Amino acid sequence: MDSTNSAPNAMSVDVEDYFQVSAFAPYIRRDAWDRQPQRLEHNLHQVLEIFAEHRVAATFFWLGWAAEGQGWRFVNDGHCEPGARLLAMQGPIVLEAGTHVGANAVIYGPTWVGPQTRVNAQATIGPHVVLGPHCKVGGEVKSACLHGYSNKAHSGFLGNAIVGEWVNLGADTTVSNLKNTYGSVRVQLDPDGVPEDTGRTFHGPIIGDHVLTAVGTRLLTGTCIGTGAMVTLSGFAPKYVAGMCFHTDGSAQPYDLPAFITSARRRMARRGVEPSEAMIARWHALAQRAL
């Protein structure tokens, strides 16, 4: 409906491929549809871009066969640049409100891209990925969950991983999700704990909130990084990285808490968010544990 005109207008679109129209019925049998070259995905993207340019909304009526074959959907103002590919053969792809997929990025389903999340150009995402809301993601990501306001904007691999909120992984931060022996991955979740066998062959890092990594950071299978850690190491990070500390090749120094809070406020303010009193109290408690 175009609200700029005084007369009401409605737009609807029948979503089907060229060989599915009734005029081709005598020439292309129903059981031969899956062997035909498909143009639907490319043409539908063009239609969506034209509608977005002219601020036009429409109702899309999907042919059942086409909907099952594509398995992806946009929700409010999602945008894909030219060359972006959504491959939903193994599961659905959902792009929530305000998402942006850069040129030549590839997303494999099942994948959920949260509101206001940006997938950078030439990224490879999925399958089995959850992003956002408000994330910036590049490089290669598979079998991973990034919580809100976290960035992995540059090259590097992230797989079989859990990433908290307000994390920033520096350029070329890369993780291992598979041991060279193909054995089961062990994870240490507490500084004084014993590594536990996960029973999993594939297991990447577990990264707490407000973690920052320097460029070129390398994380081993099953690495656990505590909340608020800054990792600036020239070699592999240890399997357990204590939170609220600044980790360098020489030492791990507890943060000056006021400086940490100032830095966190600065990062959050860029997204229009203010830390709650409960969050600040939690930072104080974690900082005490790090001393």
LUMLUMKOL-936941 format. One record per residue: residue in three letters; x negated, y negated, z of N, C-alpha, C in turn. Coordinates in pm, whole numbers, m for minus. Last residue first. Layout:
N
 code    n.X    n.Y    n.Z   ca.X   ca.Y   ca.Z    c.X    c.Y    c.Z
  ALA      X      Y      Z      X      Y      Z      X      Y      Z
...
END
This chain:
291
 code    n.X    n.Y    n.Z   ca.X   ca.Y   ca.Z    c.X    c.Y    c.Z
  LEU  m4096   1095   4126  m4208   1043   4204  m4288   1157   4268
  ALA  m3871   1202   4011  m3993   1202   3931  m4116   1157   4010
  ARG  m3665   1160   4186  m3711   1297   4167  m3846   1302   4095
  GLN  m3627    887   4149  m3676    935   4277  m3731   1077   4267
  ALA  m3515    886   3895  m3648    828   3914  m3709    871   4047
  LEU  m3266    997   3944  m3362   1072   3864  m3503   1018   3881
  ALA  m3151    788   4095  m3168    921   4154  m3270   1003   4077
  HIS  m3152    578   3907  m3225    563   4033  m3251    700   4095
  TRP  m2978    685   3715  m3119    661   3681  m3204    646   3807
  ARG  m2742    680   3863  m2800    809   3824  m2946    793   3785
  ALA  m2698    406   3878  m2721    482   4002  m2784    617   3971
  ILE  m2649    357   3609  m2768    299   3671  m2801    371   3801
  MET  m2406    494   3581  m2523    534   3504  m2651    481   3567
  ALA  m2242    349   3752  m2266    491   3780  m2389    540   3704
  GLU  m2232    104   3624  m2297    112   3755  m2330    256   3791
  SER  m2308    147   3271  m2218    138   3386  m2298    143   3516
  PRO  m2469    m52   3024  m2470     64   3113  m2379     42   3234
  GLU  m2293   m174   2744  m2356   m211   2870  m2356    m88   2960
  VAL  m2312   m208   2390  m2277   m126   2506  m2357   m173   2627
  GLY  m2379   m295   2131  m2268   m357   2202  m2221   m282   2325
  ARG  m2603   m194   2026  m2478   m130   1985  m2358   m184   2060
  ARG  m2794   m341   2150  m2793   m345   2004  m2666   m280   1948
  ALA  m2768   m270   2414  m2708   m397   2372  m2702   m408   2220
  MET  m2923    m42   2432  m2778    m29   2433  m2709   m154   2384
  ARG  m3183   m148   2434  m3141    m55   2329  m2989    m48   2319
  ARG  m3172   m307   2667  m3204   m369   2538  m3157   m279   2423
  ARG  m3124   m120   2866  m3024   m225   2839  m3046   m287   2701
  ALA  m3367     19   2852  m3242     87   2818  m3132    m14   2786
  SER  m3548   m180   2938  m3560   m123   2804  m3430    m56   2760
  THR  m3454   m223   3200  m3457   m334   3104  m3463   m282   2961
  ILE  m3495     31   3307  m3358    m21   3297  m3352   m136   3197
  PHE  m3776     44   3297  m3694    141   3223  m3553     87   3201
  ALA  m3845   m164   3471  m3885   m172   3330  m3803    m76   3245
  PRO  m3740    m64   3713  m3686   m187   3655  m3722   m203   3507
  LEU  m3909    178   3735  m3766    184   3711  m3708     53   3658
  ASP  m4187    279   3582  m4144    168   3666  m3995    149   3638
  TYR  m4200    635   3544  m4163    503   3495  m4153    403   3610
  PRO  m4482    839   3625  m4343    800   3646  m4319    657   3598
  GLN  m4701    969   3379  m4682    869   3483  m4534    837   3499
  ALA  m4900   1216   3290  m4756   1188   3289  m4728   1096   3407
  SER  m5203   1191   3089  m5126   1208   3212  m4977   1193   3185
  GLY  m5337   1191   2839  m5412   1192   2964  m5331   1226   3087
  ASP  m5157   1185   2634  m5253   1295   2638  m5322   1305   2773
  THR  m4850   1090   2807  m4957   1067   2711  m5053   1186   2718
  HIS  m4529   1015   2905  m4621   1126   2882  m4721   1090   2772
  PHE  m4365    870   3155  m4431    831   3032  m4544    931   3009
  CYS  m4053    983   3296  m4198    971   3296  m4247    931   3157
  MET  m3792   1077   3317  m3826    948   3378  m3976    930   3393
  GLY  m3856   1437   3322  m3781   1316   3292  m3833   1194   3365
  ALA  m4113   1652   3197  m4041   1591   3309  m3974   1461   3266
  VAL  m4088   1908   2981  m4132   1769   2987  m4049   1698   3091
  TYR  m4191   2230   2913  m4106   2150   3001  m4167   2011   3013
  LYS  m4375   2293   2716  m4242   2352   2706  m4142   2285   2801
  PRO  m4557   1998   2601  m4539   2119   2683  m4395   2169   2675
  ALA  m4605   1906   2256  m4554   1876   2390  m4544   2005   2470
  PHE  m4902   1938   2065  m4769   1987   2098  m4730   1943   2238
  GLY  m5087   1623   2046  m5068   1765   2022  m4925   1806   2050
  SER  m5061   1360   2113  m5121   1390   1983  m5106   1537   1946
  LEU  m4766   1214   2254  m4875   1312   2261  m4929   1340   2122
  THR  m4550   1067   2400  m4647   1009   2306  m4773   1096   2312
  VAL  m4232   1048   2512  m4332   1148   2473  m4422   1087   2366
  MET  m4054    954   2789  m4115    900   2668  m4234    990   2634
  ALA  m3747   1056   2942  m3888   1079   2914  m3931   1005   2788
  GLY  m3475   1038   3003  m3559    920   3017  m3706    940   2991
  THR  m3420   1371   3109  m3364   1238   3082  m3469   1129   3100
  GLY  m3661   1618   2991  m3571   1556   3087  m3529   1416   3048
  ILE  m3670   1865   2754  m3719   1732   2785  m3617   1662   2874
  CYS  m3777   2183   2672  m3676   2109   2748  m3736   1975   2791
  THR  m3829   2398   2394  m3877   2287   2477  m3760   2219   2546
  GLY  m3770   2611   2221  m3719   2612   2357  m3772   2504   2448
  THR  m4061   2584   2027  m3933   2651   2048  m3895   2645   2196
  LEU  m4222   2256   2058  m4219   2401   2043  m4079   2457   2062
  LEU  m4256   1957   1880  m4191   2025   1992  m4181   2174   1962
  ARG  m4447   1677   1804  m4421   1817   1770  m4370   1890   1894
  THR  m4439   1348   1668  m4425   1435   1784  m4387   1576   1739
  GLY  m4464   1151   1472  m4543   1273   1460  m4535   1367   1578
  VAL  m4410    871   1682  m4421    926   1547  m4507   1052   1550
  ALA  m4270    955   2009  m4354    878   1918  m4355    943   1780
  THR  m3941    967   2148  m4063   1035   2103  m4137    946   2005
  LEU  m3736    923   2429  m3801    858   2315  m3924    940   2278
  VAL  m3420    982   2582  m3555   1031   2552  m3607    959   2427
  HIS  m3159    930   2662  m3258    822   2667  m3402    872   2651
  ASP  m3071   1261   2776  m3037   1125   2737  m3159   1032   2747
  GLY  m3276   1551   2677  m3186   1474   2761  m3160   1334   2708
  ILE  m3284   1821   2464  m3337   1687   2485  m3236   1603   2562
  ILE  m3401   2127   2392  m3292   2065   2466  m3344   1929   2513
  PRO  m3522   2260   2074  m3533   2189   2201  m3398   2149   2261
  GLY  m3414   2580   1936  m3495   2459   1935  m3494   2390   2071
  HIS  m3400   2906   1865  m3366   2815   1975  m3463   2697   1971
  PHE  m3347   3221   1745  m3354   3080   1703  m3310   2991   1820
  THR  m3320   3447   1900  m3435   3436   1812  m3457   3292   1768
  ARG  m3218   3471   2237  m3197   3414   2103  m3328   3409   2025
  GLY  m3245   3530   2499  m3192   3635   2413  m3169   3589   2270
  THR  m3359   3354   2672  m3229   3317   2616  m3164   3431   2538
  ASP  m3523   3399   2970  m3507   3455   2835  m3367   3424   2785
  GLU  m3658   3123   3145  m3556   3226   3132  m3543   3270   2987
  PRO  m3928   3022   3349  m3868   3030   3215  m3774   3149   3204
  VAL  m3848   2910   3673  m3915   3013   3594  m3850   3017   3456
  GLY  m3880   2573   3806  m3812   2697   3771  m3900   2791   3690
  ASP  m3963   2326   3862  m4013   2431   3949  m3954   2567   3915
  PRO  m3834   2174   3664  m3980   2166   3678  m4039   2277   3764
  ASP  m3599   2359   3466  m3628   2287   3589  m3778   2284   3609
  LEU  m3565   2517   3245  m3474   2404   3261  m3504   2318   3383
  GLN  m3736   2683   3004  m3749   2639   3144  m3669   2512   3162
  VAL  m3672   2955   2791  m3649   2813   2819  m3663   2788   2968
  ARG  m3782   3174   2529  m3761   3147   2671  m3756   2996   2694
  VAL  m3664   3361   2253  m3716   3234   2303  m3683   3219   2451
  SER  m3770   3675   2126  m3669   3597   2197  m3734   3473   2260
  GLY  m3981   3676   1827  m3930   3726   1954  m3827   3633   2014
  TYR  m4120   3616   1602  m3977   3643   1586  m3916   3700   1714
  THR  m4372   3524   1635  m4352   3668   1658  m4209   3712   1631
  ASN  m4343   3255   1603  m4415   3328   1499  m4399   3479   1513
  LYS  m4010   3151   1690  m4146   3190   1727  m4213   3266   1612
  LEU  m3818   2880   1586  m3843   3023   1567  m3988   3052   1603
  ASN  m3795   2610   1582  m3680   2684   1634  m3696   2834   1623
  SER  m3989   2324   1640  m3989   2466   1602  m3864   2531   1662
  VAL  m3949   1990   1513  m3935   2093   1616  m3951   2231   1554
  THR  m4088   1667   1467  m4050   1798   1411  m4048   1901   1521
  THR  m4100   1334   1379  m4080   1426   1491  m4023   1556   1436
  ASP  m4110   1160   1166  m4184   1287   1154  m4184   1368   1283
  ALA  m4041    878   1370  m4062    933   1237  m4151   1057   1241
  GLY  m3892    958   1694  m3976    881   1603  m3997    953   1471
  LEU  m3576    972   1813  m3686   1059   1771  m3766    985   1664
  ASN  m3404    850   2075  m3466    806   1949  m3586    895   1921
  VAL  m3089    879   2240  m3221    936   2210  m3274    872   2082
  TRP  m2833    829   2329  m2932    721   2330  m3075    772   2314
  GLU  m2744   1157   2458  m2712   1023   2409  m2833    930   2417
  GLY  m2918   1466   2363  m2828   1384   2442  m2799   1249   2378
  VAL  m2920   1747   2159  m2979   1615   2182  m2877   1528   2254
  ILE  m3005   2074   2103  m2906   1989   2169  m2976   1859   2205
  ALA  m3075   2282   1815  m3112   2188   1921  m2990   2119   1979
  ASN  m3133   2407   1570  m3091   2485   1687  m3120   2407   1815
  GLY  m3370   2163   1446  m3282   2277   1429  m3254   2350   1559
  LEU  m3511   1917   1260  m3446   1939   1389  m3348   2054   1371
  PHE  m3797   1791   1090  m3697   1896   1104  m3644   1903   1247
  GLY  m3861   1485    908  m3886   1578   1016  m3771   1675   1030
  SER  m3793   1134    843  m3823   1271    805  m3860   1354    927
  HIS  m3554    941   1043  m3662    959    947  m3686   1107    917
  ALA  m3371    909   1245  m3347    839   1120  m3445    874   1010
  LYS  m3216   1004   1472  m3326   1079   1410  m3326   1031   1265
  ASN  m3064    860   1750  m3121    840   1617  m3229    944   1588
  SER  m2751    836   1924  m2886    890   1911  m2933    880   1767
  TYR  m2488    771   1977  m2587    664   1980  m2732    715   1975
  GLY  m2367   1088   2107  m2350    953   2057  m2470    862   2074
  HIS  m2555   1393   2038  m2452   1315   2103  m2463   1167   2061
  LEU  m2608   1633   1803  m2659   1504   1849  m2544   1426   1910
  CYS  m2664   1965   1767  m2564   1871   1816  m2636   1746   1867
  ALA  m2737   2199   1502  m2776   2105   1607  m2659   2015   1644
  SER  m2787   2341   1253  m2749   2407   1379  m2789   2322   1498
  LYS  m3021   2113   1110  m2931   2228   1097  m2907   2288   1234
  VAL  m3165   1852    931  m3099   1888   1057  m3008   2007   1031
  GLU  m3421   1668    788  m3347   1794    784  m3293   1827    922
  GLY  m3391   1315    730  m3470   1437    730  m3382   1560    719
  GLY  m3165   1131    949  m3234   1156    823  m3314   1284    835
  VAL  m2915    941   1107  m2978   1071   1090  m3041   1082    952
  LYS  m2776    768   1366  m2846    750   1239  m2934    872   1220
  CYS  m2451    754   1529  m2586    807   1512  m2643    763   1377
  HIS  m2182    707   1620  m2283    601   1617  m2426    657   1615
  PRO  m2062   1011   1796  m2052    893   1709  m2175    802   1716
  GLY  m2295   1237   1627  m2229   1113   1663  m2129   1123   1777
  LEU  m2265   1542   1465  m2339   1416   1472  m2248   1306   1525
  VAL  m2318   1882   1447  m2228   1780   1503  m2310   1653   1523
  VAL  m2353   2160   1229  m2408   2037   1285  m2295   1948   1334
  HIS  m2351   2392   1051  m2334   2400   1196  m2398   2281   1267
  PRO  m2598   2382    776  m2465   2392    838  m2472   2389    991
  GLY  m2689   2029    801  m2604   2146    811  m2670   2272    757
  ILE  m2834   1800    579  m2763   1819    705  m2679   1947    697
  THR  m3089   1624    452  m3025   1755    438  m2965   1793    573
  ALA  m3122   1297    302  m3117   1386    418  m3053   1520    378
  GLN  m3116   1112    101  m3197   1232     80  m3204   1322    202
  ALA  m3028    840    311  m3053    892    176  m3147   1011    181
  ASN  m2874    921    630  m2961    846    541  m2983    917    407
  VAL  m2569    891    766  m2660    993    716  m2745    928    608
  ARG  m2436    722   1037  m2498    706    905  m2592    824    877
  THR  m2126    688   1207  m2255    755   1193  m2305    742   1050
  GLN  m1873    596   1263  m1981    498   1250  m2120    562   1245
  PRO  m1761    904   1407  m1735    765   1367  m1861    679   1367
  GLY  m1950   1204   1310  m1865   1122   1394  m1853    978   1346
  VAL  m1925   1476   1116  m1999   1350   1122  m1910   1248   1192
  TRP  m1954   1818   1134  m1869   1705   1174  m1959   1583   1189
  THR  m1971   2104    926  m2039   1989    986  m1937   1881   1018
  PRO  m2011   2434    800  m1930   2338    875  m2016   2229    941
  GLY  m2129   2248    509  m2033   2277    612  m2060   2412    677
  TYR  m2400   2039    432  m2343   2173    424  m2244   2192    539
  ILE  m2487   1756    254  m2427   1803    379  m2363   1939    353
  VAL  m2745   1566    122  m2668   1689    106  m2618   1731    244
  ALA  m2810   1251    m40  m2803   1334     81  m2717   1457     51
  ASN  m2802   1085   m260  m2871   1213   m274  m2883   1291   m143
  ALA  m2747    798    m62  m2767    855   m194  m2850    983   m187
  GLY  m2579    853    259  m2668    788    165  m2686    865     36
  VAL  m2272    809    399  m2363    913    353  m2446    855    240
  HIS  m2113    684    677  m2181    646    553  m2282    754    519
  THR  m1804    637    857  m1926    710    827  m1983    666    692
  GLY  m1562    515    926  m1682    433    918  m1810    508    892
  ALA  m1414    799   1074  m1401    659   1036  m1536    587   1036
  GLU  m1576   1111    973  m1483   1029   1049  m1493    882   1007
  LEU  m1585   1374    771  m1648   1244    783  m1549   1151    851
  VAL  m1623   1716    787  m1536   1605    826  m1621   1480    842
  ILE  m1622   2011    613  m1703   1893    643  m1606   1779    672
  PRO  m1573   2366    675  m1528   2229    646  m1633   2124    680
  GLY  m1774   2631    522  m1695   2571    628  m1664   2426    598
  GLN  m1908   2725    304  m1914   2807    425  m1832   2750    540
  MET  m1865   2534    104  m1833   2673     75  m1828   2759    201
  ALA  m1901   2258     95  m1818   2315    200  m1780   2460    174
  LEU  m2107   2012     46  m2098   2152      5  m2028   2231    116
  LEU  m2140   1709    m85  m2072   1773     27  m2040   1916    m16
  ARG  m2391   1488   m184  m2325   1616   m210  m2266   1669    m80
  ALA  m2466   1180   m346  m2443   1255   m222  m2361   1379   m253
  GLY  m2467   1040   m586  m2557   1153   m572  m2541   1232   m444
  PRO  m2380    722   m450  m2397    810   m566  m2499    920   m540
  GLU  m2260    738   m105  m2330    675   m215  m2347    773   m331
  CYS  m1951    760     56  m2065    834      4  m2128    757   m111
  HIS  m1770    670    345  m1826    628    216  m1947    714    181
  GLY  m1460    644    520  m1587    713    498  m1638    679    359
  ASP  m1209    522    565  m1325    439    529  m1458    512    526
  ASN  m1047    775    706  m1059    629    720  m1197    575    682
  VAL  m1191   1068    675  m1094   1008    765  m1126    859    774
  PHE  m1222   1320    424  m1260   1190    477  m1153   1142    573
  ARG  m1305   1668    408  m1208   1559    412  m1273   1432    468
  TRP  m1346   1992    253  m1397   1874    320  m1292   1764    317
  GLY  m1279   2220    101  m1294   2232    245  m1350   2110    315
  GLN  m1276   2333   m170  m1359   2220   m129  m1384   2219     21
  GLY  m1107   2556   m191  m1240   2561   m249  m1332   2451   m202
  GLU   m871   2476    m72   m945   2587    m14  m1088   2591    m65
  ALA   m797   2271   m250   m824   2240   m109   m905   2351    m43
  ALA   m756   2413   m489   m861   2312   m482   m898   2281   m337
  TRP   m537   2574   m422   m663   2637   m462   m778   2539   m449
  GLY   m335   2378   m370   m385   2467   m266   m519   2529   m298
  LEU   m377   2046   m473   m347   2182   m515   m411   2277   m415
  TRP   m292   1772   m268   m393   1870   m308   m328   1998   m360
  PHE   m220   1448   m295   m152   1577   m295   m248   1681   m354
  PHE   m286   1165   m114   m345   1264   m203   m272   1397   m186
  THR   m185    833   m106   m155    968    m59   m207   1067   m161
  ALA   m397    546    m52   m313    632   m134   m286    762    m61
  ALA   m512    205    m47   m485    332     21   m389    414    m64
  VAL   m757    m18   m157   m633     52   m189   m626    181   m109
  ARG   m974   m197   m188   m898   m188    m62   m759   m129    m87
  HIS  m1137   m186   m403  m1018   m271   m417   m925   m262   m295
  GLU  m1335    m12   m314  m1373   m143   m367  m1255   m239   m371
  ALA  m1185    216   m255  m1249    141   m147  m1286      0   m192
  PHE  m1107    299   m512  m1005    261   m414  m1066    176   m302
  ILE  m1361    359   m616  m1279    254   m678  m1173    205   m581
  GLU  m1434    569   m444  m1515    447   m447  m1438    331   m510
  LEU  m1239    760   m507  m1245    705   m372  m1326    575   m368
  VAL  m1306    815   m774  m1175    758   m742  m1179    692   m605
  GLN  m1559    931   m736  m1545    808   m814  m1413    738   m784
  HIS  m1489   1159   m590  m1575   1057   m529  m1564    924   m605
  LEU  m1346   1293   m789  m1275   1244   m671  m1358   1139   m598
  ASN  m1548   1362   m968  m1444   1267  m1010  m1369   1210   m890
  HIS  m1699   1547   m815  m1760   1426   m869  m1654   1321   m902
  GLU  m1501   1747   m757  m1572   1676   m650  m1630   1545   m701
  LEU  m1407   1839  m1014  m1319   1774   m916  m1398   1690   m816
  ARG  m1526   1984  m1205  m1552   1841  m1208  m1482   1766  m1095
  GLN  m1664   2303  m1268  m1575   2220  m1187  m1621   2074  m1188
  PRO  m1642   2553  m1516  m1720   2440  m1462  m1626   2343  m1389
  GLN  m1474   2857  m1410  m1480   2737  m1493  m1573   2632  m1431
  ARG  m1429   3069  m1248  m1542   3081  m1340  m1557   2958  m1430
  ASP  m1199   3032  m1107  m1325   3021  m1033  m1448   3039  m1121
  TRP   m997   3076  m1301  m1027   2941  m1254  m1165   2932  m1188
  ALA   m909   3319  m1383  m1036   3273  m1441  m1077   3135  m1390
  ASP   m660   3373  m1288   m770   3452  m1232   m907   3415  m1290
  ARG   m505   3203  m1449   m525   3171  m1308   m642   3248  m1250
  ARG   m649   3148  m1775   m565   3220  m1681   m601   3183  m1537
  ILE   m637   2919  m2016   m721   2954  m1901   m632   3018  m1795
  TYR   m435   2897  m2209   m573   2920  m2252   m666   2962  m2139
  PRO   m183   2832  m2116   m193   2939  m2217   m337   2979  m2250
  ALA   m255   2621  m1927   m209   2752  m1881   m217   2860  m1989
  PHE   m315   2366  m1992   m418   2465  m2016   m374   2607  m1979
  ALA    m94   2219  m1915   m125   2224  m2058   m230   2330  m2091
  SER    m94   2216  m1638     m7   2312  m1706    m40   2325  m1854
  VAL   m426   2205  m1498   m303   2140  m1544   m224   2238  m1631
  GLN   m667   2317  m1435   m550   2363  m1358   m420   2296  m1402
  PHE   m886   2213  m1553   m837   2339  m1610   m712   2391  m1539
  TYR   m950   1986  m1401   m895   1969  m1536   m832   2096  m1589
  ASP   m833   2024  m1059   m935   2017  m1162   m871   2020  m1300
  GLU   m647   1802   m846   m667   1931   m910   m772   1915  m1018
  VAL   m454   1604   m674   m593   1649   m670   m600   1791   m724
  ASP   m266   1330   m755   m265   1476   m758   m409   1524   m770
  VAL   m204   1048   m563   m300   1114   m651   m280   1264   m641
  SER    m14    745   m535    m37    884   m500   m127    946   m606
  MET     77    433   m410    m15    506   m497    m25    650   m446
  ALA    307    161   m417    263    287   m360    176    360   m461
  ASN    389   m170   m327    336    m77   m426    291     49   m353
  PRO    618   m441   m278    551   m320   m229    507   m230   m344
  ALA    543   m777   m360    620   m658   m394    546   m534   m343
  SER    344   m949   m277    475   m958   m214    560   m836   m242
  ASN     14   m830   m210    122   m859   m304    255   m864   m230
  THR   m150   m752     m5   m171   m885    m61    m63   m925   m159
  SER   m117   m493     76    m44   m594    153    m61   m734     95
  ASP    m68   m211    m95   m147   m333   m104    m69   m447    m40
  MET    m85    119      0      0      0      0    m88   m124      0
END
